[in-house]
Amino acid sequence: MELAVDAAQSRQLPDFLQRFAQRSARMLNALWGGVVVFRGRETDFYETPERQTLFSLAGRAWLISAASEVRTGVEFRELPRDEYSSTSSSKDNQPTAVFVPIAASDGERLGTLCLLREQGSVAEDEKRVVQALASHAALSLENFRRFSQLERSKRQWVEDIDAISDYIVVHDRGWKIVRTNRSLASHLGVPPVALVGEAMSSLREIAETGSALPCPFCRDTQQAREEYVAASGERIFLVSTSRTPGLTDDDTRTIHVLKDITDRREAERRYRELFDSIQEGLFFATPDGRFLDVNDAMVRMLGYASREELLRAEVGSHLYPAPAAREKFLAKLAEHGVLRNYDETLRRKDGTLLHTLQNITAVRDAAGRIAQIRGLMLDVTEQRTFQSQLQRERDFNQKILNTTQSMILVLDTAGLISYANRRCYELGYQEKDLIGHRLVDWIEPNHQKDFEGALETTANGLQVENIELRVRRSDTSMGHFSISLSPMRDELDTVNSVVVVMTDITDATLLQAKLAHSEKMATIGRLVSGVAHEVNNPLAAILGFTDLLLENPDVPASAREDLQIILQETQRTKDIVQDLLSFARQRPVQRELVSVNHVLRQTIKLRSYDFASHGVEVREEFDESLNPALGDAQQLQQVFLNILNNAYDAVQESGQRGRIVIRTSHRNKAIEIAITDNGTGINDPERIFDPFYTTKHAGKGTGLGLSICYGIVRAHGGEIQCWNNESGSGSTFMVRIPVAESEILNSAAAREAGR
């Protein structure tokens, strides 16, 4: 019994066999015990661990050889004296080796039990014990063999599954992943074990089947088997599903196999069109309209009593209400070879009209002539009637929801999104990011309390109109939205959901801000112009009299130094006034075709010496395919030079190796010029274009340069923006100017050709 329990609980064969040999030796009063196990052509030897030094290597070899020769019954053999290191008290008694064969139930030799005894014979009761031990050993070896085969089979099954290139996933009743093969895990970029326990919804990105269940591949959980085709981007999968019931409902497993049939799809297209709807009217006909074969559905559809009657009838002239329709059909079939969803009105046997949709293929002979027409016909007479009514209702509802430029969402009273109209997805939002999520999470944090208050007000039955909040767009940028909330009530007049209408007013807000800025700039310009003129007159007098005093020889040297300072500061004041006048009176743009890349290269040359001598790297990333812009090259150069000067000053102040990157590109009928530096950045980007705003030290800037640039770019019909780089180092100025219209380019080309 002890041996049986040990065999049942053991999982390691060597340990078990050593214990088995030890117990066998003890039960039969043997000096030593061992087991020889046969594995094909190989032989394993296990012995009692405390007596492993009893035999020499040659002695072990003799034991294994003798054990291999034993076939049936108990055999005794005298042990060669030289191969045994005796530890017994009697040196004269040579031990006897006892060999007991271990055979499987089918007679296969599994091994031999070896014992070393001082007695040369075995009593009947000992022989029964020996045979019982051999039976236990045989049973245990068979069990271990089956267990090993099972383990190998399981490993081989896993390896076979992993070797399959199709995607395989198994999930339980709770929609949790139980197993995936290596192909699916490699596609997702994770090891197979990382997917175990994950929700099946995490695999929705592989193929979107339109299933509303937590598993994207399950459609009807009541079916033991399912098979359908699902498309995902450019790939097409054949989804095969099998459900295996367990001992309990919780043991149910669902296996999905996704086979990529993208390459095979086109080859199967014609055959699938013919056989997918075999329950509908299927026919084979000659070009003159005689049916060669039809199915029962076709017979019923055309109103005949039997298949034989329809095949005997000459229906070619009767089938089409208008002869011209048949000629049109044959002409299209001859031209295209295949007609899909061909809409045709036919005539039944009793003369009533039959509206059909047909998939038809022409079979040609060796000469290219149509020899046979094969088709699948669907009776849509009733559908046409209902479709018209249903379509009117659907169009009415869909146009309300989907033609609006506003995002329409439905929230439950907890603020979770349960519906989003098409406009939401057109703006880039994903269904998985909307449905079931809180809308308040998309609101800017400092505005979330305002939205939650509005949602609570609406949940209490009141409507909230046009609150303006900043909301995160699908591209993670923040935008200004006008939001209205309306309650929806159930049959008990209880608010059960909230309709949220969101309109992106970012462009309108920016336009309003730009308009306000333009008005402010115009007002400041008028003010500056008047002040500059008033200041110019006394400045001219100061400069004139200072020059006269400096030319007077009677003025002492000490006074001349003071006069020189007055002259310099007055001249600087005059330059400031000139900048004011330039800002207030920007000259009109001289309209001509301008190569932006050329203007930029000329501007860079003006500062190339300073850049090179101070170790500032200037990198040009120009789009050489840019079309010309229509503008003033000198004014654009003034804009670029001003930005480059500011970038140069910024990288010098940063104390690190300077780098300025200039990029040009074409986007939405405009040329974009981006100038990025790794300098100190901008403290207040929103005020950078305001007149007299400067971040430079006193005496190094008037704060008018970028204001003048702003006016020049606006005069060109463009816009200029700036922001600090996300990397935390430096800033970027973006200038956008319109591309010259094609008519202007053609006119310029014609003038050039006429020279």
C-alpha angles and dihedrals in degrees: 000000000000090000092049092051091047091051092049094050099040121099099173114071098202093053092047094049092050090052090044091053091047094050093044091053091049094048092052097038090244124163092225141002135202143163127221113203122197118216106177106287092347126085128204123200124205125178142171105292097223094055100045092121093058095096135046120229090263090050091054090049090052091051093050092047093048092046090053091056096054112102111164137359130011115308130195124205131177112244115234107252095226093055097057130073102207120213097172123115092242115068092183097061110081111206120240123229114229117201122195117184118229111211133180123238089264092051097258113148108245100170147301132266110224123199132177113213136172091219115073096211138056124222121229093254090048090048089055089049090049092050091047089051090050090050091050090049092048092049092047093047091049090049091048090048092051090046091051091047089050091050091047090047091051092048091046090049090053091047091048091050091047090049091059112099092209117094111256126186131170123198135179132233090276091060091250121140113252100174141357131182124241094257093061093043091049090051089055092043096239135103115262093247091059090065096052110110094015120128117263089232087073088072094058091104091066095067130349108219098169092244115155091203122101087253111067091209100049118090108159113017091189091068118087091210134025133178129179142140121256128187127213117180107302094345130086123202132196102218113205116186129192126180119204117196118219133204088280134022089255090061093061112125128196119205121199122191115191111196117191105230097166094120093041094046097082093047091053096043098097095045094045092051088055100045106029092084100031090149088070127074110305120184145171115201144167121246090254090062102259114138116232096184137353136176126239092261090059091050093053092043093057093042101245125144098230144000091251092055092052093047091050094046122094096228098159095099096033100047097070117058090208120037090215090063091061092048090050091050093051091047093052092046091050090050100044104022091213129054119194124199089352108187111220135160113217135181124244125220091266091050098253117135123256120201111209144177113211138193106201134181127191118220111206131202126229091278092055095252121135106260100170140010119216122188150161117221128200122196106225099166096115093036091056091058095047093038094061092053094042092047092054091053093043093048091051093053097039094048090054093052103033108032092058116098090221128092111244119197134172119217130189119230089271091060096252117143113243100166137022126184125232093265090068091059092042087059090056103262115141123226092231089056094049113033111079094008130110114258091209088069088068092055120094107263096243089053098045094092090054091053094045089051091051091048091051091049090052092046086058090058102265127120122236117206132202106340110172115224137159111250131185112249125217090265089055093251118128121244138181113254133185106218129195124184126200128181123237118207134204127222089282091057090247119141105247101163143010128229112217120196113193123188121189106229096168094115092047091048092049091046090051090049091049091049091050090048092049091050090049091050091049091050092048089047092056091046093047093048092056094044093047093053092049092049094046094067098057090040091057090051092048092050093047097049091042090055090049092051091049090053092050108099091204093067109102121240094247090057091047090062091054091046090052090054090049090051093050095047091045090051090050089051089051090053090052090051089050089053088051091052091047089053094046097042110035108179118242118274113261101226113222138127109278130190103220093198091054093049090050093050091049090049092050090053090059090063099028093106093053092045093050096043093051097043097250112155114217115195121193118207101174128170100227092196093067117133117230122269125226109239151083113306094200094052092046089050088052089054094048093044092051092051092046091050091052091047091050092051091048096052090046090054092048092067094221133101105292124234127182119185119195117193131181126192142156121246133162097343092312137100114233121206114190119188112189127182135179094225132118097298129225124295097206113015092178092063099038094103095047115113116261092011110131137156094200125105120271112285094020100087143011097211092239102099098085091038088058089047089051091054093047093050092047089050087056090055092252139107138235126209138170138195140168115262117258089231088070095242123099132334142264130229116201121198119187121190126172121259115242111264118254091246091058091047091051091048092050091048091051091051090049091050091050094057 
